[in-house]
Amino acid sequence: MTGRRRPFPAPARVLPDEDAADLLELTREIGEAELAPRAAEAEERAATAHEYPRDTYRLLGKSGLLGLPYPEELGGGGRPYTVYLQVVEELARSWASIAMGVSVHVLACNAVATAGTREQQERWLPDLLGGELLAGYCLSEHESGSDAAAMRTRAERSGEGAEAGYRLHGTKAWITHGGMGDVYTVFARTSPRPESGQGPSGSGISAFLVPGDAPGLSAAAPERKMGFDASRTSQVLLDDVRVGADRLLGAEGDGFTIAKRALDAGRLGIAAVAVGVAQAALEDAVAYAKDRRQFGRAIIDNQGLGWLLADMATAVTASRALYLEAARLLDAGDEPDRVRATASMAKTFCTDSAVRVTTDAVQVLGGAGYVRDHRAERLMREAKLLQIVEGTNQVQRVVVAGALARS
């Protein structure tokens, strides 16, 4: 611990012990020394030359930051989500694409960690949590984004005895690490979707851990996005991809339950990314407003602008408190409906707030905020995506309303 005191509005952290404080300090040091200086140039190169910062994930894995919420006996850090998510926030404050990639990687590991057999966990988790293997999460499809139960990707049984396995066919869309993943957690139908009223719509879906170099698996060209260029997104194509029966995670038909359980934590990951982005925008806006002088005084001393900054700081602080409350419920093993609803509240509130805060940061910087010499415009573009990924904010409101109706 360096004991450095960061100026207001530095985030007030919830740290249960000295080890957690040291972990956050390590994350901050990595972010400020290794991530922030590279971010702007790497985003530009990713947009034009499709370069990918794969080395960064190895660094984070070696630093112990890729397996924090998983048990130590599985190779993880054994830390609660309240600590892990603050790490994600700190990473996002320096480079949002990397924080997004970490959140998705941890999400993709969830099926192995929670539904895999002991043999599967011992075989794959050490390299996944240590950063040697990078994982993607293949749930969404073009026709089944928010309605994941409507997926069409299928997995058919093949072979017998030692040759028993599955053949996967379909196309997954909007896949983070698409084309760069060493493995993918893929969800596919092992039985047809039931007719309306004949059973749960998510039944018949199973989860598989598919090697990234499996014959028949390929990735389309990276999507040309508004932001997050260094977080590669593409379709993943499955053309008669054959995997052994040992690649099935959990029992056949358990995939939708596995996916929903992971998404509760994944949505909190996005909430933490949003708070990190908003925190960075707030810090930049405050620093600029203190330095910029008009009419003989710093512009922060003008009430109209000072109040705008005050609202931004309030939104960031409230967002952090909400995602930490949702994480506390998750760590405590609270009832699933309450955890899911609170995670959806946090994802919605934090990402909506990030859009407002980053937009206001651009306004504070004026013309300077609209050019790429300052990161404010990139943060504004990045915040918008966070309202969409891991289930749009409109879908999150449906989840919350449903929980209210059942209460």
Secondary structure by P-SEA (a helix, b strand, c coil): cccccccccccccccccaaaaaaaaaaaaaaacccccccaaaaaaaacccccaaaaaaaaaaacccccccccccccccccaaaaaaaaaaaaaccaaaaaaaaaaaaaaccccccccaaaaaacaaaaaaccbbbbbcccccccccccccccbbbbbbbccccccbbbbbccccccccccccccbbbbbcccccccccccccccbbbbbcccccccccccccccccccccbbbbbbbbcccccccccccccccaaaaaaaaaaaaaaaaaaaaaaaaaaaaaaaaaaaaaccccccccccccaaaaaaaaaaaaaaaaaaaaaaaaaaaaaacccaaaaaaaaaaaaaaaaaaaaaaaaaaaaaacccccccccaaaaaaaaaaaaacccccaaaaaaaaaaaaaac
